[in-house]
Amino acid sequence: MSLPRTDDPTLDDDAVRPEDELVVETVRRPRAPRPVDPDGVDGEQLDRADRQSLRRVGGMSTELADISEVEYRQLLLERVVLVSVWTTGSQVDVDNSVAELKLLAETAGSQVLEGLVQRRAIPDPATYIGSGKVAELREVVVSTGADTVICDGELSPAQLRNLEDKVKVKVIDRTALILDIFAQHAKSAEGKAQVELAQLNYLKQRLRGWGGNLSRQAGGRAAGGAGIGGRGPGETKLETDRRRINHRISRLRSALRDMDGTRETKRAERRRHQVPSVAIVGYTNAGKSSLLNRLTGAGVLVEDALFATLDPTTRRSATVDGRVFTLTDTVGFVRHLPHDLVEAFASTLEESAQADLLLHVVDGSDPDPEGQIHAVHEVLTQIGAGTVSELVVINKSDLATPDAIAALRARHRDAVVVSARTGEGFEELRRTLESRLPRPEVEVHALIPYERGDLLDRVHQAGELLTTEHTGEGTLVVARVNADLAGELAVFERGSVPADPTVRGA
């Protein structure tokens, strides 16, 4: 039922009245609609249904007519004001940075009202933007009715406290915003533990106390026998919170070490069989999951949103000549990725550091693709994957302009241009990917008896079969295999030729 109109003269025309209809929509930057892929290469994505299982139904709200200000509540998206300090770079750089912050804020579930940028040599150490600009920010917050301010940078505890005291609304920084998005999207036990660990490490340095009235008193006869001399303020609430957080961090790290055992077992099995591994890396929302689905039919979640993928997915694939390799979809990177997140996701990010080849996916339609490439390279260096062989894949060619594609091809001459939605360029990508995989080191000529079909199968999967000939005694094969398999084939070998080192994989 609808509420009767309230003729309250104290409410101006812009005020929110109880009878105002509440409409909650997904708030994101307008994008051109994308047609559904007729080939269904993304597979059946149950994750999407899980995330969108609850929807608001219009006209179903029942509210009391006689209400007070305290009793009346409505579910609203957070109304936020963005603040950025321009220290280096051009106007285009700062505009791209604020636009990305807006996407992050909308992904977290907020409505962006204003974006403010201040030009400074360095951020103000006390309030991030300076005392004069804080007063202007307060005026903007009051005039727009915002309830949150998001700063495009990592604020120190003092900056955070001073801004909140002066602006009188909640203030968060870029790091807290990214951590919140990760907390919303984490679904596996390992992902949730990693996000919680990063959040606690961030929170531990930003606890606030409220004086001695919250201290744990140690006085009186019931003070554990302390008696005279044992009375005093005791442990404060702040110290108690910090101790409990440290205890929780220790337990999370222990749990993550146990969870990593399963992942390490799978890695060791692949290393034992010397199965080449390929990690798909890139900026968030560049199309990494779509690429994995197109190459393997994995059916992982594909969504036009930042950080839609947090848990790595590994799938097996094979080359044209039968060699088996693995493809792993990893978490996306972003500019100024919080250090606490990198530390918490160390076991997940190891997939990239231990890979034989990186498929670096770049969004060709982004306004600043080179900035994204630079940000990804910074994170790869930070996690120890800066020296791994890399193949740049320029995605979304159906949305990018020809000039943008040409500029990227000029800077990255070995790059492959594809469209994960339409399938354009994937034949070239497969050929290039297979040519960049590590090649077996030893060439063998062996007559494998028919009863040892298991060895022939391993040659097919882990080696590169050059020729086969079926004889009365067995199968005569000429193949390139790794050193371990070559040792097992030695008893059947009819002469071996060392591999040419110039043809080994990058």
N, C-alpha and C positions, 0 to 999 in steps of 0.2 A: 504494500500500500504506500502511496505517496504521502509526503508530509505537507501540512498546510503551510502556506506562505507566511513568513514572519515579517511583519511590518515594524522592524526595529530601526528607528532613526539613527542609531549608533553605528549601523552597518553601512559602509559606503558601497558604491556600485561594484567595486572590484573585490569586496570581501567574499569569503566562502560561506554561503548560507547552508543550513542543514538540508534545504530542499534541492540544492544543486545536485544534479545527477552525477554520480561517480562513474567514470568510464576509465578502465585501466587497459591500456594497449601496450604492446611491445614497443619500446622507445628506441629507435635506432636511426642512423643516418639514412635518408632516402636512397634507395638503390633501384636500378632498373630490374624489373621482374625477370627471373631466369626460368626458361621452360624446363619441365621435367625431362630428365634424360630418358629417351625412349629405349635405350639399350639396357637400362637398369644396372649399370656397372658398379654403382655404389652399394648394391646388395640390399638385403633386408635389415634396416637399421632399427633395432628395438630400443636403442638408447634414446632416440628422438621421441618415441612414444612415452618413455619413462619421464623425460623432462617436461613433456607437454601434457601429462596425464590430467592435470587439474587446470580448469579454465573457468573464468568468471562468466556467469550467465546473467545477462542484463534483465533488470526489472524484478529480481528475486529478493531484494533487500527489504527487511521488515524492521522499522524503527519506531520508537515511541514518540508520540507527539509532544508530551510534556517531558522535556529533558533539560539538563543543566550543562554548562560548559564542560564540567569534568566528566559527566556521564556520556557525552556525545563524542564518538570517535568514528573516524572513517579511515579505511585503508588507502593510503596515498603513496605514490612514488616520491622518493626523497627529492626535494627541490634544491639544486646545488648551484653554486657559483664557482667557476674555475679561475684559478690565479696562477700565473706563470711569471718567472723572472727571466728576461732576455739578457743573457750575459755574452754569448758568442754567436757567430753565424749570421745569416741574412734574415730578412723579413720572411722569406719563404720557409726557412728552417723553423722559425718560431711558430709560424702559422700551421705547419705540418705537425709540430709537437703538440700544440693545443688541440688540433683536430683529432689526434690520436688519443689525447686525454679525454676528450669528449666521448669517443667511442668506448673507452674503458669505463667511463662513468655510466654510460647508458647500458653497457653490458652488465654492470653490477646492479642495475635496476633503479636508475634515477632519471630525473628530468632536469636537463641543463638549462638554466635561465640566462646566465651571462658568462662571458669569458673575458678576463682582464689580464693584460700583459704590462709589466713594468720593465723599462730598460735600466739596468744597473750593471756596474762592473762586476760586483759579486753580490750574492744575496745578503741581506742584513742579518748579522749574527743573532740579533735579539728577536726580530719579528718577521724575518724573511723578506718583507717588502718595505720596511721602514715605517716609522711611527706616523708620518703624515699620510702615507698611502693606506695605513690601517684604518684611519678615520674615514677615508673615502670608501674603503671596502665595507665598513660598517654601514654607511649610508646606502650602498647598493644592496646589502643584505636586508636592510629594513624595507627599502622601497620595493624589492621583488618578493619579499616574504620567504626568502630562502631559509632552510634549516641546516644546511651543511656547506662548508667551504672545502674545496679540494685543491691542494697545491701541487704543482707540477715539479716535484722534487722530493727528496727525502729530508724531512724536517728533524732537527735535533729536539730532544725532550724540552729544552728551554724555549725554543721557537714555538713548539706546539702548545705549550702551556701559556705563553704570553699572548699568542694569537687568540686562543679560546677565551682568555680573560678579557680581551679587548673587544672582540667581535661578538661575544655572547652567544655563539652557536657552535655546534660541533665542527671541529677542524680535523681533517685527515690529509695525509700526504699520498704521493703516487705509490709508495711501497705498500701502505695499508690497503689502498684500492685494489692493487693487483692481488694481494693476499686474500682479499674478500672474494674476488672472482674465482680464484683457485678453490677456495672453500666451498663455493656454490657448485662447482663443476666436478669436484673429486667424488668418485664413486667406489673405487676399490679400497680395501682395507689399507693397502700400502699407500695409495694416493692420499687418503684422509690423514694417515699418520704423518706423512711428509709435510702436508699443509699445516697441520697442527704444530709440528715442530718449528716450522718457519714462523708461524704466528707467535708462538711463545718466546722465541728468541727476539723477535721484534718488540713484543710487549714488555719483556723483562726490563728493558732500559727506559721504559716510559710509564712506569707505575707512579701514581701520585698518592701521597698521604694526606691525612686531614688532622694532624697534630696528635698530642699525647693522649687525648680523650679516647683514642682507639687503641691504646697500648694494652698489653697483657700484664696486669698487675701481679706482683709476686709477694705481696705483703700478707699479714695475718697468720693465725695459727694453722690454717689449712694450706700453707705454702710449702708443702712437702718437707717439713722439718727445717726450713731455712732459718726461721727464728730471727733474732735480732741481727741486724746487718744484712739480712736478705731481702728487705723490702725496697721497692724501687719501681721505676717505670716498666721494667721487664722488656719483653719483645714487642715491638710496635706492630701494628697491623701491616704496615708496609714491609717490614722484615719477614713477617709470616707469609705474606703473599709471594715475596721473592723466593723464599725457601721452598714453598710448595711448587712454584713454577720450575725451579731447578730440579726438584725431585721428579716432576712430570717429564721434563726434558730427558732426564737420564733413562726413564722407563721407555720413552718413545724411541730413543736411539738404540736401546737394547732390542726392542721389538723390530725395528727396521733392519738391524743386523740379522735377526732370525729370518725375516722375510726375504732378505737378499740372498740367503742360502739357496733357495729354490731357483732364483734367477741365475746365480753363479753355476749351479749344477747344469742348467741348460746350456750356458755358455761353454762350460768345460766339455760337454758332449759334442757341441759343434766344433770346438777346437780339436778334439780327439779325432773326429772324422774329417777335419780340415775343410769344413764347409765355409765358403766365402760368405761374408756378411756385408750387407749394404744398409746404411742408416739414412733415412729421409729426414733432413733437417731444413730449417728455414724460419722465416718470420711467422708470427701467429697469423692465421687466416690467409696464408699464401696458397693453400690448396694441397697440403701434404697428404691428408687423409684421402682426398679424392684421387691423388696420384696412386696411392697404395691400392685403392679399390679398383682402379682402372688396370693396374698391372697384375693384380692377383685375385680380384673379386673377393676381397676380405670382408666387405660389408660393415666396415667400421663407421662410426657416426660422422656425417658430413653436415656442417652447419655454417651459415654465413655469420659467424660470431667469433670474437676473440677468445682464445684459449678453450676451444670446444674439446680439444684432445689433451688429456693430462696423463693418462696411463698408456705406456708404450704397447704397441701391438706388433707381433712378429709373425710373418707368414713365409712359407716356403715357396720358391719358384724355381724354374729350370730354364736353361738356355736352349737354343735350337738343337745343339748337339747333345743335350741330356744332362749337362752339369747342373747340380743342385746348388742353390744359394738362398740366403734368407734376406728378406726386406723388413725393416723395422720402422714403424711410424713413431716419431718422438714428439715430445712436448714442444710447442712453438716458443720462439724467443721474442724479445721485445727490447726496445731501447731502455737502458738503465735497469736491466732485470735485477731485482733485489738480491743482494748477496746471500741473505738468509735462505731464499728460495733455491739458489744454486747449491748451497751447502746441504739443504734438506733433500733435494732431488739428486744427490750425488750418485746413488746407485742406479737411478733411471738414466741419467745423462751419460753413464759409463758406456751405454750402448753405442753412443756416437764415438767416444774416444777409442773403443776397441774394434770399430768397424774397419773393413778393408777399403771401403769406398763410401763417400758421402754424396748423396743426391741433394744438392742445395737448391731448394725450390724458391723461386723469386716471383712475386706478384707483379707481372708486367704492366698491370693497369693501375698500380699505386702511383700517387704523385711523386714519391721520392724512393724509387727502388734501390738506388745506390746507397742511400742512408740505411735502408733495411739490410742490405748486404754487409755493410760495415758493422752494424749492430750484431748480426749473426756471427761474423768473424771474431768480434770481441769476446762473445760468450764461448765460442769454440776454443779460443786460445785459453780462456779462463779454466775450462774443464779438461785441458790437455789434449784436445783434438785438432789443434791448429795445423799439425803436420800431416794429417790424414789426406789421402788423395781425394779430390773434389771434382764433381761434375755439376756445373750450373744448369738448372732447368728453368727456363722462363715460362711460367704458367699463365693462364688466362689470356691467351693470344686472341680469343674471340672478343674480349673486352678492351684490350689495349690498342692504342693507336699505332699505325705503321711507323711513325717517327719514333715513338718510345721503344718499340721493338728494335728498330735499326740502331738506336743509341746504345741499347744494352748489348746488342751483337757486336758493335764496334769495340766495346770495352771488354767483352768476354767472348772471344772468337770461337772457343770450343763449346759454347753453350748450345743447348737444344731448345727449340721453341715448341711448346705443346699447348693444348687446351684439354684439361682433364674432363671438361663437360662434353665437348664434341668428339674427343678422340684424335684430334688433329695432331700430327707429329709423333705419335706414339710408336710407330714402326721404326722411325729413326732413333727414338729414345732407346728402344729395346736393343737395336744393333749397337749403338754407342755404349750402352751399359754392359752388354756382354763382352765387348772388346776391352773394356776397362777392368774387368774382373781379373783377379790373380790367376795366372795360368800354372798348371802343374809343371814341376821342374825337371822330371826325368822322363826320357823317351824309352819305352821298352818294346821288345819284340818277343812275345811269349806265345806258346802253344798251351792253352788252358784246357784241361780235360773236361768232358761234358759233365762229369759228376761234380765239378767245382764251379757250378753256375753262380754260386755266391760271389766268387772273385770277379767273374765277368760283370755281375750286377754292380759291384763296387766300382769297377772301371767306368761303367756307364754314368754312375751318379757323382763320383768324386774326381774322375779323370776326364781327359779329352780323347775320345776314341777317334783315331785317324782312319784305320782300315780294319776290316774283319774278313776272314776267310774260313769257311767251315770245311774241315778235312775229316778223314776217317778216324784220326786220333783225338781230335778236339777242335777248338776254335783258335785259329791263328790271328792274333790281334797285334796291331801296332798302335800304341797309345802313349799319351803323356799322363803320368800319374805323379803323386807326391812320393816322397822318399820312403815313408812307412809302407805304402802299398807296393812300391817297387821292390822292397825287401821281401814281401810275401810272394811276389811273382818271380823272384829270382830262381826258384827251383824249376820253373817252367820256361825260363827265359832262353831265347836263342840269340842273345847279343843285345847289349844296351848301348845307347848313344846319349851322352850328356846333353841336356837341353841347352839351346842357345840363350845366353843370358839376356840378349837384346829383345827377346820376345816375351819376357816375363811381364806380368801385369803391373800397372802403375801402383 
